[in-house]
Amino acid sequence: MASIREIVQDAFRQGYLCVEAENKLRHLLLSCTADDVVLFTQLQLAIMDGRVTQEAREQFYRRQAMTTVAV
């Protein structure tokens, strides 16, 4: 299983956080170190700044757009 560090590094390298990696992060954060929390916080800030795109958020917006069009 990938570590928090590996998932965060991959997300920064790709500029993208897929749903699978996000789910792994949730699981890993249940028993993480202070360093892991720092890395996760850096990732969250990058997502908020738009430096990393979050797949789950894209899927949400797509569903919202489809619902709006269908109405």
C-alpha positions as CSV (number, residue, x, y, z in Angstrom):
1,M,0.0,0.0,0.0
2,A,1.3,3.5,-0.8
3,S,2.3,5.8,2.0
4,I,0.8,9.2,2.5
5,R,4.1,10.7,1.3
6,E,3.9,8.7,-2.0
7,I,0.2,9.6,-2.6
8,V,0.9,13.3,-2.0
9,Q,4.0,13.3,-4.1
10,D,2.1,11.6,-7.0
11,A,-0.7,14.1,-6.7
12,F,1.8,17.0,-6.9
13,R,3.7,15.4,-9.8
14,Q,0.5,14.7,-11.8
15,G,-1.5,17.7,-10.6
16,Y,-4.3,15.3,-10.0
17,L,-5.8,13.4,-7.0
18,C,-7.8,10.4,-8.2
19,V,-10.7,8.9,-6.2
20,E,-8.7,5.8,-5.4
21,A,-5.8,7.7,-4.0
22,E,-8.2,9.9,-2.0
23,N,-9.7,6.8,-0.5
24,K,-6.3,5.4,0.4
25,L,-5.5,8.7,2.1
26,R,-8.6,8.5,4.2
27,H,-7.6,5.0,5.3
28,L,-4.0,5.9,6.0
29,L,-5.0,9.0,8.0
30,L,-6.6,6.8,10.6
31,S,-3.2,6.0,11.9
32,C,-0.8,8.7,10.8
33,T,2.1,10.6,12.2
34,A,2.5,14.3,12.6
35,D,4.6,14.4,9.4
36,D,1.8,12.8,7.5
37,V,-0.6,15.4,8.8
38,V,1.7,18.1,7.5
39,L,1.9,16.4,4.1
40,F,-1.8,16.0,3.9
41,T,-2.3,19.7,4.8
42,Q,0.1,20.7,2.0
43,L,-2.0,18.6,-0.4
44,Q,-5.2,20.2,0.8
45,L,-3.8,23.7,0.3
46,A,-2.6,22.8,-3.2
47,I,-6.1,21.6,-4.0
48,M,-7.6,24.8,-2.7
49,D,-5.1,26.8,-4.7
50,G,-5.9,24.9,-7.9
51,R,-2.4,23.4,-8.2
52,V,-3.9,19.9,-7.8
53,T,-7.2,18.8,-9.3
54,Q,-9.4,16.5,-7.3
55,E,-11.2,13.8,-9.3
56,A,-14.0,13.5,-6.8
57,R,-14.7,17.2,-7.1
58,E,-14.7,17.0,-10.9
59,Q,-17.2,14.2,-10.7
60,F,-19.4,16.1,-8.4
61,Y,-19.4,19.2,-10.7
62,R,-20.1,17.0,-13.7
63,R,-23.1,15.4,-11.9
64,Q,-24.3,18.9,-10.9
65,A,-24.1,20.1,-14.5
66,M,-25.9,17.1,-15.8
67,T,-28.7,17.7,-13.3
68,T,-29.0,21.3,-14.1
69,V,-29.2,20.6,-17.9
70,A,-31.8,17.8,-17.3
71,V,-34.1,20.1,-15.3
